Amino acid sequence: MMGGWNGMGGGMGWSWLFLAVLVAGVVLLVVLLVMMLVRGSRAGRSDSRPMGRSRAREILDERYARGEIDTAEYQDRLQQLGEHG
C-alpha cells in the first residue's frame, strides 16, 4: 500500500529538531563572521589614535618629521596647542 507515511514515518520525529539546530548554527556562524569583519574594518581606520593625542598634534608631528617645519616652529606650535613634547 502507498500511504503518506511510506518508509519515512518512523525517522521524522527527531529530524525537525536536528534541522532547527543546524539552521541556528548556520545563522550563528554568519553573525559571528559579520561581527569579525566589522570589528576588523574598525581596527584598520586611520582615526584610531593614542589616547589624549589630537589630530592637530598628529599633523604637526608629521610635518615636523617630513621637514616642512623646523624645531623652533614645532615647539611654538606645540605650545599653542597646549601640549608639551
Contacts in CASP RR format, 6 or more apart in sequence:
PFRMAT RR
TARGET T0000
AUTHOR 0000-0000-0000
METHOD contacts of the structure
MODEL  1
MMGGWNGMGGGMGWSWLFLAVLVAGVVLLVVLLVMMLVRGSRAGRSDSRP
MGRSRAREILDERYARGEIDTAEYQDRLQQLGEHG
42 48 0 8 1.000
47 55 0 8 1.000
49 55 0 8 1.000
49 58 0 8 1.000
54 81 0 8 1.000
54 83 0 8 1.000
56 81 0 8 1.000
57 78 0 8 1.000
57 81 0 8 1.000
57 83 0 8 1.000
60 69 0 8 1.000
60 74 0 8 1.000
60 77 0 8 1.000
60 78 0 8 1.000
60 81 0 8 1.000
63 69 0 8 1.000
63 74 0 8 1.000
64 71 0 8 1.000
64 74 0 8 1.000
69 77 0 8 1.000
78 84 0 8 1.000
78 85 0 8 1.000
END
